[in-house]
Amino acid sequence: MRGRPKKFRSPEEAGDVKSPAPLKSKPLRVTLPTPPDILSDAGKEEWYRIVSKLSDEGVLSSADLGLLTIACLAFEAVLQSVETFRKDGLFYVTLDSKGNVKAKLPHPTLQTFFKAADTYRQSALLFGLSTFGRARIGLDINFEDGDEGDISDVKI
């Protein structure tokens, strides 16, 4: 083959094929997944908060619902731990047989609190619910109502 190669032309450019008519899109009707029954009211509120944000971005799939349930259970455990600390305090005192203070120890629920908070934090990173998590996975979720990380109005 000698000379200059022929310029490639698509079928549309050559006039061989007509372009298809543009598709008329219908508005999508999205139903949010319902939370599992094992969640308390606070867990269900967190479920809907997360699901609504992720559904708006189109990044939530049915494969994520198990991890989302774990995140909401961890959220509940954090709230329950805080309620226990308010009632019992962060420390407890052990007494010897004479009634003297033997030791001042951290409340056992403190360990539950830290494990649950860490589980929730890891889930939040995966779902893009923190600033760092969104930047890491390239999401632009807008928390217009200021509810990012705010649990002040959550009822236990």
PAROMAR-810382 format. One record per residue: residue number from 0; residue in three letters; chain; x, y, z of N, C-alpha, C, O in turn. Coordinates in steps of 0.2 Angstrom, whole numbers, always signed. Layout:
N
+-----+------+------+-------+-------+-------+-------+-------+-------+-------+-------+-------+-------+-------+-------+
| pos | code | unit |  n.px |  n.py |  n.pz | ca.px | ca.py | ca.pz |  c.px |  c.py |  c.pz |  o.px |  o.py |  o.pz |
+-----+------+------+-------+-------+-------+-------+-------+-------+-------+-------+-------+-------+-------+-------+
| NUM |  ALA |    A |     X |     Y |     Z |     X |     Y |     Z |     X |     Y |     Z |     X |     Y |     Z |
...
+-----+------+------+-------+-------+-------+-------+-------+-------+-------+-------+-------+-------+-------+-------+
END
This chain:
156
+-----+------+------+-------+-------+-------+-------+-------+-------+-------+-------+-------+-------+-------+-------+
| pos | code | unit |  n.px |  n.py |  n.pz | ca.px | ca.py | ca.pz |  c.px |  c.py |  c.pz |  o.px |  o.py |  o.pz |
+-----+------+------+-------+-------+-------+-------+-------+-------+-------+-------+-------+-------+-------+-------+
|   0 |  MET |    A |    +4 |    -6 |    +0 |    +0 |    +0 |    +0 |    +4 |    +6 |    +0 |    +9 |    +7 |    +4 |
|   1 |  ARG |    A |    +3 |   +10 |    -5 |    +7 |   +16 |    -6 |    +3 |   +22 |    -4 |    -3 |   +23 |    -5 |
|   2 |  GLY |    A |    +7 |   +28 |    -2 |    +4 |   +34 |    -2 |    +1 |   +35 |    +5 |    +2 |   +31 |   +10 |
|   3 |  ARG |    A |    -3 |   +40 |    +6 |    -6 |   +42 |   +12 |   -12 |   +38 |   +14 |   -16 |   +36 |    +9 |
|   4 |  PRO |    A |   -13 |   +35 |   +20 |   -18 |   +31 |   +22 |   -25 |   +35 |   +22 |   -25 |   +41 |   +23 |
|   5 |  LYS |    A |   -30 |   +32 |   +20 |   -37 |   +35 |   +20 |   -39 |   +37 |   +27 |   -38 |   +34 |   +32 |
|   6 |  LYS |    A |   -42 |   +43 |   +27 |   -45 |   +45 |   +34 |   -51 |   +41 |   +36 |   -56 |   +40 |   +31 |
|   7 |  PHE |    A |   -51 |   +39 |   +42 |   -57 |   +35 |   +44 |   -63 |   +40 |   +45 |   -63 |   +45 |   +47 |
|   8 |  ARG |    A |   -68 |   +37 |   +43 |   -75 |   +41 |   +43 |   -80 |   +36 |   +47 |   -80 |   +30 |   +45 |
|   9 |  SER |    A |   -83 |   +39 |   +51 |   -89 |   +35 |   +55 |   -94 |   +34 |   +50 |   -95 |   +38 |   +45 |
|  10 |  PRO |    A |   -99 |   +29 |   +51 |  -104 |   +28 |   +47 |  -109 |   +34 |   +46 |  -112 |   +35 |   +41 |
|  11 |  GLU |    A |  -109 |   +38 |   +52 |  -114 |   +44 |   +51 |  -111 |   +49 |   +47 |  -114 |   +52 |   +43 |
|  12 |  GLU |    A |  -104 |   +50 |   +47 |  -100 |   +55 |   +43 |  -101 |   +52 |   +35 |  -102 |   +57 |   +31 |
|  13 |  ALA |    A |  -101 |   +46 |   +34 |  -101 |   +44 |   +27 |  -108 |   +44 |   +25 |  -109 |   +43 |   +18 |
|  14 |  GLY |    A |  -113 |   +45 |   +29 |  -120 |   +45 |   +27 |  -123 |   +38 |   +26 |  -129 |   +38 |   +23 |
|  15 |  ASP |    A |  -120 |   +33 |   +28 |  -122 |   +26 |   +28 |  -128 |   +25 |   +33 |  -132 |   +21 |   +31 |
|  16 |  VAL |    A |  -127 |   +28 |   +39 |  -132 |   +26 |   +44 |  -135 |   +32 |   +47 |  -131 |   +37 |   +48 |
|  17 |  LYS |    A |  -141 |   +32 |   +48 |  -144 |   +38 |   +51 |  -143 |   +38 |   +59 |  -143 |   +32 |   +62 |
|  18 |  SER |    A |  -142 |   +43 |   +62 |  -142 |   +44 |   +69 |  -148 |   +42 |   +72 |  -154 |   +44 |   +70 |
|  19 |  PRO |    A |  -148 |   +38 |   +78 |  -155 |   +37 |   +81 |  -158 |   +43 |   +84 |  -154 |   +48 |   +86 |
|  20 |  ALA |    A |  -164 |   +43 |   +85 |  -168 |   +49 |   +88 |  -166 |   +49 |   +95 |  -165 |   +44 |   +98 |
|  21 |  PRO |    A |  -165 |   +55 |   +98 |  -164 |   +55 |  +105 |  -169 |   +52 |  +109 |  -175 |   +53 |  +108 |
|  22 |  LEU |    A |  -167 |   +49 |  +115 |  -171 |   +45 |  +119 |  -175 |   +51 |  +124 |  -172 |   +55 |  +126 |
|  23 |  LYS |    A |  -181 |   +49 |  +125 |  -185 |   +54 |  +129 |  -184 |   +50 |  +136 |  -187 |   +45 |  +137 |
|  24 |  SER |    A |  -181 |   +54 |  +141 |  -181 |   +51 |  +147 |  -186 |   +53 |  +152 |  -189 |   +58 |  +152 |
|  25 |  LYS |    A |  -188 |   +48 |  +156 |  -194 |   +49 |  +161 |  -190 |   +50 |  +167 |  -185 |   +48 |  +169 |
|  26 |  PRO |    A |  -193 |   +54 |  +172 |  -190 |   +56 |  +178 |  -190 |   +49 |  +182 |  -195 |   +45 |  +182 |
|  27 |  LEU |    A |  -184 |   +48 |  +185 |  -183 |   +42 |  +189 |  -187 |   +42 |  +196 |  -187 |   +48 |  +199 |
|  28 |  ARG |    A |  -190 |   +37 |  +198 |  -194 |   +37 |  +204 |  -190 |   +32 |  +208 |  -189 |   +26 |  +207 |
|  29 |  VAL |    A |  -187 |   +35 |  +213 |  -182 |   +31 |  +218 |  -186 |   +30 |  +225 |  -188 |   +35 |  +228 |
|  30 |  THR |    A |  -186 |   +24 |  +227 |  -188 |   +23 |  +233 |  -183 |   +21 |  +238 |  -178 |   +17 |  +236 |
|  31 |  LEU |    A |  -182 |   +24 |  +243 |  -177 |   +23 |  +248 |  -178 |   +16 |  +252 |  -183 |   +14 |  +253 |
|  32 |  PRO |    A |  -172 |   +13 |  +253 |  -173 |    +6 |  +256 |  -175 |    +7 |  +263 |  -173 |   +12 |  +267 |
|  33 |  THR |    A |  -179 |    +3 |  +266 |  -182 |    +4 |  +273 |  -176 |    +1 |  +277 |  -173 |    -4 |  +276 |
|  34 |  PRO |    A |  -176 |    +4 |  +283 |  -171 |    +1 |  +288 |  -173 |    -6 |  +291 |  -179 |    -7 |  +291 |
|  35 |  PRO |    A |  -169 |   -10 |  +293 |  -170 |   -16 |  +296 |  -174 |   -15 |  +303 |  -173 |   -10 |  +306 |
|  36 |  ASP |    A |  -178 |   -20 |  +305 |  -182 |   -19 |  +311 |  -177 |   -19 |  +317 |  -179 |   -17 |  +323 |
|  37 |  ILE |    A |  -171 |   -22 |  +317 |  -167 |   -22 |  +323 |  -164 |   -15 |  +325 |  -161 |   -15 |  +331 |
|  38 |  LEU |    A |  -165 |   -10 |  +321 |  -163 |    -4 |  +323 |  -168 |    +0 |  +327 |  -174 |    -1 |  +326 |
|  39 |  SER |    A |  -165 |    +4 |  +332 |  -170 |    +8 |  +336 |  -172 |   +14 |  +332 |  -170 |   +15 |  +327 |
|  40 |  ASP |    A |  -176 |   +18 |  +335 |  -178 |   +24 |  +332 |  -172 |   +29 |  +330 |  -172 |   +32 |  +325 |
|  41 |  ALA |    A |  -167 |   +29 |  +335 |  -161 |   +33 |  +333 |  -157 |   +30 |  +327 |  -155 |   +34 |  +323 |
|  42 |  GLY |    A |  -157 |   +24 |  +327 |  -153 |   +20 |  +322 |  -157 |   +21 |  +315 |  -154 |   +22 |  +310 |
|  43 |  LYS |    A |  -164 |   +21 |  +315 |  -167 |   +22 |  +309 |  -167 |   +29 |  +307 |  -167 |   +30 |  +301 |
|  44 |  GLU |    A |  -167 |   +34 |  +311 |  -166 |   +41 |  +309 |  -159 |   +42 |  +306 |  -158 |   +45 |  +301 |
|  45 |  GLU |    A |  -154 |   +39 |  +308 |  -147 |   +39 |  +305 |  -147 |   +35 |  +299 |  -144 |   +38 |  +294 |
|  46 |  TRP |    A |  -151 |   +30 |  +298 |  -151 |   +26 |  +292 |  -154 |   +31 |  +286 |  -152 |   +31 |  +281 |
|  47 |  TYR |    A |  -160 |   +34 |  +288 |  -163 |   +38 |  +283 |  -159 |   +44 |  +281 |  -159 |   +46 |  +276 |
|  48 |  ARG |    A |  -155 |   +47 |  +286 |  -151 |   +52 |  +285 |  -145 |   +50 |  +280 |  -144 |   +54 |  +275 |
|  49 |  ILE |    A |  -142 |   +45 |  +281 |  -137 |   +42 |  +276 |  -140 |   +40 |  +270 |  -137 |   +42 |  +264 |
|  50 |  VAL |    A |  -145 |   +37 |  +270 |  -148 |   +34 |  +263 |  -150 |   +40 |  +259 |  -149 |   +40 |  +253 |
|  51 |  SER |    A |  -153 |   +45 |  +262 |  -156 |   +51 |  +258 |  -150 |   +54 |  +255 |  -150 |   +56 |  +249 |
|  52 |  LYS |    A |  -144 |   +55 |  +258 |  -139 |   +58 |  +255 |  -135 |   +54 |  +250 |  -134 |   +57 |  +244 |
|  53 |  LEU |    A |  -134 |   +48 |  +251 |  -131 |   +43 |  +246 |  -136 |   +42 |  +240 |  -133 |   +41 |  +235 |
|  54 |  SER |    A |  -142 |   +42 |  +241 |  -147 |   +41 |  +235 |  -147 |   +47 |  +231 |  -147 |   +46 |  +225 |
|  55 |  ASP |    A |  -146 |   +53 |  +234 |  -146 |   +59 |  +230 |  -140 |   +59 |  +225 |  -140 |   +61 |  +220 |
|  56 |  GLU |    A |  -134 |   +56 |  +228 |  -128 |   +55 |  +224 |  -128 |   +49 |  +219 |  -124 |   +49 |  +214 |
|  57 |  GLY |    A |  -133 |   +45 |  +220 |  -133 |   +39 |  +216 |  -128 |   +34 |  +217 |  -126 |   +30 |  +213 |
|  58 |  VAL |    A |  -125 |   +34 |  +223 |  -120 |   +29 |  +225 |  -122 |   +23 |  +229 |  -117 |   +19 |  +231 |
|  59 |  LEU |    A |  -128 |   +23 |  +231 |  -130 |   +18 |  +236 |  -133 |   +12 |  +232 |  -137 |   +13 |  +227 |
|  60 |  SER |    A |  -130 |    +6 |  +233 |  -133 |    +0 |  +230 |  -135 |    -5 |  +236 |  -134 |    -4 |  +242 |
|  61 |  SER |    A |  -139 |   -10 |  +234 |  -141 |   -15 |  +238 |  -136 |   -19 |  +242 |  -136 |   -21 |  +247 |
|  62 |  ALA |    A |  -130 |   -19 |  +239 |  -124 |   -22 |  +242 |  -121 |   -18 |  +248 |  -118 |   -21 |  +252 |
|  63 |  ASP |    A |  -123 |   -12 |  +248 |  -121 |    -8 |  +254 |  -125 |    -8 |  +260 |  -123 |    -6 |  +265 |
|  64 |  LEU |    A |  -131 |   -11 |  +260 |  -136 |   -11 |  +265 |  -134 |   -14 |  +271 |  -135 |   -12 |  +277 |
|  65 |  GLY |    A |  -130 |   -20 |  +271 |  -127 |   -23 |  +277 |  -122 |   -19 |  +280 |  -123 |   -19 |  +287 |
|  66 |  LEU |    A |  -118 |   -16 |  +277 |  -113 |   -11 |  +280 |  -116 |    -5 |  +283 |  -114 |    -3 |  +288 |
|  67 |  LEU |    A |  -121 |    -3 |  +280 |  -125 |    +3 |  +282 |  -129 |    +1 |  +289 |  -129 |    +5 |  +293 |
|  68 |  THR |    A |  -131 |    -5 |  +289 |  -134 |    -8 |  +295 |  -129 |    -8 |  +301 |  -131 |    -6 |  +307 |
|  69 |  ILE |    A |  -123 |   -10 |  +300 |  -118 |   -11 |  +305 |  -116 |    -3 |  +307 |  -115 |    -2 |  +313 |
|  70 |  ALA |    A |  -116 |    +1 |  +302 |  -114 |    +8 |  +304 |  -120 |   +11 |  +309 |  -118 |   +14 |  +314 |
|  71 |  CYS |    A |  -126 |   +10 |  +307 |  -132 |   +12 |  +311 |  -132 |    +9 |  +318 |  -133 |   +12 |  +323 |
|  72 |  LEU |    A |  -130 |    +2 |  +318 |  -130 |    -1 |  +325 |  -124 |    +2 |  +329 |  -125 |    +3 |  +335 |
|  73 |  ALA |    A |  -118 |    +3 |  +326 |  -113 |    +7 |  +329 |  -115 |   +13 |  +332 |  -113 |   +15 |  +337 |
|  74 |  PHE |    A |  -119 |   +17 |  +328 |  -121 |   +24 |  +330 |  -126 |   +23 |  +336 |  -125 |   +27 |  +341 |
|  75 |  GLU |    A |  -130 |   +18 |  +336 |  -134 |   +17 |  +342 |  -130 |   +15 |  +348 |  -131 |   +18 |  +354 |
|  76 |  ALA |    A |  -125 |   +11 |  +347 |  -120 |    +9 |  +353 |  -117 |   +15 |  +356 |  -116 |   +16 |  +362 |
|  77 |  VAL |    A |  -115 |   +20 |  +352 |  -112 |   +26 |  +354 |  -117 |   +30 |  +358 |  -115 |   +32 |  +364 |
|  78 |  LEU |    A |  -123 |   +31 |  +356 |  -128 |   +34 |  +359 |  -129 |   +31 |  +366 |  -130 |   +34 |  +371 |
|  79 |  GLN |    A |  -130 |   +24 |  +366 |  -132 |   +21 |  +372 |  -126 |   +21 |  +377 |  -127 |   +22 |  +383 |
|  80 |  SER |    A |  -120 |   +21 |  +375 |  -114 |   +22 |  +379 |  -114 |   +29 |  +383 |  -113 |   +30 |  +389 |
|  81 |  VAL |    A |  -115 |   +34 |  +379 |  -116 |   +41 |  +381 |  -121 |   +41 |  +387 |  -120 |   +45 |  +392 |
|  82 |  GLU |    A |  -127 |   +38 |  +385 |  -132 |   +39 |  +390 |  -130 |   +35 |  +397 |  -132 |   +37 |  +402 |
|  83 |  THR |    A |  -126 |   +30 |  +396 |  -124 |   +26 |  +402 |  -119 |   +30 |  +406 |  -119 |   +31 |  +412 |
|  84 |  PHE |    A |  -114 |   +34 |  +402 |  -110 |   +38 |  +406 |  -113 |   +44 |  +409 |  -111 |   +46 |  +415 |
|  85 |  ARG |    A |  -118 |   +47 |  +406 |  -122 |   +52 |  +410 |  -125 |   +49 |  +416 |  -126 |   +53 |  +421 |
|  86 |  LYS |    A |  -128 |   +43 |  +416 |  -131 |   +40 |  +422 |  -126 |   +38 |  +427 |  -127 |   +39 |  +433 |
|  87 |  ASP |    A |  -121 |   +34 |  +425 |  -116 |   +31 |  +430 |  -109 |   +35 |  +431 |  -106 |   +33 |  +435 |
|  88 |  GLY |    A |  -108 |   +39 |  +426 |  -101 |   +42 |  +426 |   -96 |   +38 |  +422 |   -97 |   +33 |  +420 |
|  89 |  LEU |    A |   -90 |   +41 |  +421 |   -85 |   +38 |  +417 |   -81 |   +33 |  +421 |   -78 |   +29 |  +418 |
|  90 |  PHE |    A |   -81 |   +33 |  +427 |   -77 |   +29 |  +431 |   -81 |   +26 |  +437 |   -87 |   +28 |  +439 |
|  91 |  TYR |    A |   -79 |   +20 |  +439 |   -82 |   +17 |  +445 |   -77 |   +16 |  +450 |   -71 |   +15 |  +449 |
|  92 |  VAL |    A |   -79 |   +15 |  +456 |   -74 |   +14 |  +462 |   -76 |    +7 |  +465 |   -81 |    +5 |  +466 |
|  93 |  THR |    A |   -70 |    +4 |  +466 |   -71 |    -3 |  +470 |   -68 |    -2 |  +477 |   -64 |    +2 |  +478 |
|  94 |  LEU |    A |   -72 |    -5 |  +481 |   -70 |    -4 |  +489 |   -67 |   -11 |  +491 |   -69 |   -16 |  +489 |
|  95 |  ASP |    A |   -63 |   -10 |  +496 |   -60 |   -16 |  +499 |   -65 |   -18 |  +505 |   -71 |   -15 |  +506 |
|  96 |  SER |    A |   -64 |   -23 |  +509 |   -68 |   -26 |  +514 |   -70 |   -21 |  +519 |   -75 |   -22 |  +523 |
|  97 |  LYS |    A |   -66 |   -16 |  +520 |   -67 |   -11 |  +526 |   -70 |    -5 |  +523 |   -72 |    +0 |  +527 |
|  98 |  GLY |    A |   -72 |    -5 |  +517 |   -76 |    +1 |  +514 |   -71 |    +6 |  +511 |   -74 |   +12 |  +509 |
|  99 |  ASN |    A |   -65 |    +5 |  +511 |   -60 |   +10 |  +508 |   -59 |    +9 |  +501 |   -61 |    +4 |  +498 |
| 100 |  VAL |    A |   -58 |   +15 |  +498 |   -57 |   +15 |  +490 |   -51 |   +10 |  +488 |   -46 |   +12 |  +490 |
| 101 |  LYS |    A |   -53 |    +5 |  +485 |   -47 |    +1 |  +482 |   -45 |    +3 |  +476 |   -38 |    +3 |  +475 |
| 102 |  ALA |    A |   -49 |    +5 |  +471 |   -47 |    +7 |  +464 |   -52 |   +11 |  +461 |   -58 |   +10 |  +462 |
| 103 |  LYS |    A |   -50 |   +16 |  +457 |   -55 |   +20 |  +453 |   -53 |   +18 |  +446 |   -48 |   +19 |  +443 |
| 104 |  LEU |    A |   -58 |   +14 |  +443 |   -57 |   +11 |  +436 |   -62 |   +14 |  +431 |   -67 |   +17 |  +432 |
| 105 |  PRO |    A |   -60 |   +14 |  +425 |   -64 |   +17 |  +419 |   -70 |   +12 |  +419 |   -70 |    +6 |  +420 |
| 106 |  HIS |    A |   -76 |   +15 |  +417 |   -82 |   +12 |  +416 |   -81 |    +6 |  +411 |   -78 |    +8 |  +405 |
| 107 |  PRO |    A |   -84 |    +0 |  +411 |   -83 |    -5 |  +406 |   -86 |    -3 |  +399 |   -84 |    -5 |  +394 |
| 108 |  THR |    A |   -91 |    +2 |  +400 |   -94 |    +4 |  +394 |   -90 |    +9 |  +389 |   -91 |   +10 |  +383 |
| 109 |  LEU |    A |   -85 |   +11 |  +392 |   -80 |   +15 |  +389 |   -77 |   +12 |  +383 |   -76 |   +14 |  +378 |
| 110 |  GLN |    A |   -75 |    +5 |  +384 |   -72 |    +1 |  +379 |   -78 |    +0 |  +373 |   -76 |    +0 |  +367 |
| 111 |  THR |    A |   -84 |    -1 |  +375 |   -89 |    -2 |  +370 |   -90 |    +5 |  +366 |   -91 |    +5 |  +360 |
| 112 |  PHE |    A |   -89 |   +10 |  +369 |   -90 |   +17 |  +366 |   -85 |   +18 |  +361 |   -86 |   +19 |  +355 |
| 113 |  PHE |    A |   -78 |   +16 |  +363 |   -73 |   +17 |  +358 |   -73 |   +12 |  +352 |   -72 |   +14 |  +346 |
| 114 |  LYS |    A |   -75 |    +6 |  +353 |   -76 |    +1 |  +348 |   -81 |    +3 |  +343 |   -81 |    +3 |  +337 |
| 115 |  ALA |    A |   -87 |    +5 |  +346 |   -93 |    +7 |  +342 |   -91 |   +14 |  +338 |   -93 |   +14 |  +332 |
| 116 |  ALA |    A |   -88 |   +19 |  +341 |   -86 |   +25 |  +338 |   -81 |   +24 |  +332 |   -82 |   +27 |  +327 |
| 117 |  ASP |    A |   -77 |   +19 |  +333 |   -72 |   +17 |  +328 |   -75 |   +14 |  +322 |   -74 |   +15 |  +316 |
| 118 |  THR |    A |   -80 |    +9 |  +323 |   -84 |    +6 |  +318 |   -88 |   +11 |  +314 |   -88 |   +11 |  +308 |
| 119 |  TYR |    A |   -91 |   +16 |  +318 |   -95 |   +21 |  +314 |   -90 |   +25 |  +310 |   -92 |   +27 |  +304 |
| 120 |  ARG |    A |   -84 |   +27 |  +313 |   -80 |   +31 |  +309 |   -77 |   +28 |  +303 |   -77 |   +31 |  +297 |
| 121 |  GLN |    A |   -76 |   +21 |  +303 |   -73 |   +18 |  +297 |   -79 |   +17 |  +292 |   -78 |   +18 |  +286 |
| 122 |  SER |    A |   -85 |   +16 |  +294 |   -91 |   +16 |  +290 |   -92 |   +23 |  +286 |   -93 |   +23 |  +280 |
| 123 |  ALA |    A |   -91 |   +28 |  +290 |   -92 |   +34 |  +287 |   -87 |   +36 |  +282 |   -89 |   +39 |  +277 |
| 124 |  LEU |    A |   -81 |   +34 |  +283 |   -76 |   +35 |  +278 |   -78 |   +31 |  +271 |   -77 |   +34 |  +266 |
| 125 |  LEU |    A |   -80 |   +25 |  +272 |   -82 |   +21 |  +266 |   -88 |   +24 |  +262 |   -88 |   +24 |  +256 |
| 126 |  PHE |    A |   -93 |   +27 |  +266 |   -98 |   +30 |  +263 |   -97 |   +37 |  +261 |  -102 |   +40 |  +258 |
| 127 |  GLY |    A |   -92 |   +40 |  +263 |   -91 |   +47 |  +261 |   -95 |   +52 |  +265 |   -97 |   +57 |  +263 |
| 128 |  LEU |    A |   -96 |   +50 |  +272 |  -100 |   +54 |  +276 |   -95 |   +59 |  +280 |   -98 |   +63 |  +284 |
| 129 |  SER |    A |   -89 |   +59 |  +279 |   -85 |   +64 |  +282 |   -81 |   +68 |  +277 |   -81 |   +66 |  +271 |
| 130 |  THR |    A |   -78 |   +74 |  +278 |   -75 |   +78 |  +273 |   -70 |   +74 |  +270 |   -69 |   +74 |  +264 |
| 131 |  PHE |    A |   -66 |   +70 |  +274 |   -60 |   +66 |  +271 |   -63 |   +61 |  +267 |   -60 |   +59 |  +261 |
| 132 |  GLY |    A |   -68 |   +57 |  +269 |   -71 |   +52 |  +265 |   -74 |   +54 |  +259 |   -73 |   +50 |  +254 |
| 133 |  ARG |    A |   -77 |   +60 |  +258 |   -80 |   +62 |  +252 |   -74 |   +64 |  +247 |   -74 |   +63 |  +241 |
| 134 |  ALA |    A |   -69 |   +67 |  +250 |   -63 |   +69 |  +246 |   -60 |   +63 |  +243 |   -57 |   +62 |  +237 |
| 135 |  ARG |    A |   -59 |   +57 |  +247 |   -56 |   +51 |  +245 |   -59 |   +48 |  +240 |   -56 |   +45 |  +235 |
| 136 |  ILE |    A |   -66 |   +48 |  +240 |   -70 |   +44 |  +235 |   -73 |   +48 |  +229 |   -76 |   +46 |  +225 |
| 137 |  GLY |    A |   -72 |   +55 |  +230 |   -74 |   +60 |  +225 |   -81 |   +61 |  +225 |   -84 |   +63 |  +220 |
| 138 |  LEU |    A |   -84 |   +61 |  +231 |   -91 |   +63 |  +232 |   -92 |   +71 |  +233 |   -87 |   +74 |  +236 |
| 139 |  ASP |    A |   -98 |   +74 |  +232 |   -99 |   +80 |  +233 |  -106 |   +81 |  +237 |  -110 |   +84 |  +234 |
| 140 |  ILE |    A |  -106 |   +78 |  +243 |  -113 |   +77 |  +246 |  -113 |   +84 |  +250 |  -109 |   +86 |  +254 |
| 141 |  ASN |    A |  -119 |   +87 |  +249 |  -120 |   +94 |  +253 |  -125 |   +93 |  +259 |  -130 |   +91 |  +258 |
| 142 |  PHE |    A |  -122 |   +94 |  +265 |  -126 |   +94 |  +271 |  -129 |  +100 |  +272 |  -127 |  +104 |  +277 |
| 143 |  GLU |    A |  -134 |  +102 |  +268 |  -137 |  +109 |  +268 |  -139 |  +111 |  +275 |  -139 |  +117 |  +278 |
| 144 |  ASP |    A |  -143 |  +106 |  +278 |  -146 |  +107 |  +285 |  -141 |  +107 |  +291 |  -144 |  +107 |  +296 |
| 145 |  GLY |    A |  -135 |  +106 |  +289 |  -130 |  +107 |  +295 |  -130 |  +100 |  +299 |  -128 |  +101 |  +305 |
| 146 |  ASP |    A |  -132 |   +95 |  +296 |  -133 |   +89 |  +300 |  -126 |   +84 |  +300 |  -127 |   +79 |  +303 |
| 147 |  GLU |    A |  -121 |   +87 |  +297 |  -115 |   +82 |  +297 |  -112 |   +82 |  +304 |  -109 |   +87 |  +306 |
| 148 |  GLY |    A |  -112 |   +76 |  +307 |  -109 |   +75 |  +313 |  -113 |   +78 |  +319 |  -110 |   +77 |  +325 |
| 149 |  ASP |    A |  -119 |   +81 |  +318 |  -122 |   +84 |  +323 |  -127 |   +79 |  +326 |  -132 |   +77 |  +323 |
| 150 |  ILE |    A |  -126 |   +76 |  +332 |  -131 |   +72 |  +336 |  -134 |   +75 |  +342 |  -137 |   +71 |  +346 |
| 151 |  SER |    A |  -134 |   +81 |  +342 |  -137 |   +85 |  +348 |  -144 |   +84 |  +349 |  -147 |   +84 |  +354 |
| 152 |  ASP |    A |  -148 |   +83 |  +343 |  -155 |   +82 |  +343 |  -157 |   +75 |  +343 |  -163 |   +74 |  +342 |
| 153 |  VAL |    A |  -153 |   +70 |  +343 |  -155 |   +63 |  +343 |  -157 |   +61 |  +350 |  -154 |   +62 |  +355 |
| 154 |  LYS |    A |  -163 |   +57 |  +349 |  -166 |   +55 |  +356 |  -164 |   +47 |  +356 |  -164 |   +44 |  +351 |
| 155 |  ILE |    A |  -162 |   +45 |  +362 |  -160 |   +38 |  +363 |  -166 |   +35 |  +366 |  -166 |   +29 |  +367 |
+-----+------+------+-------+-------+-------+-------+-------+-------+-------+-------+-------+-------+-------+-------+
END
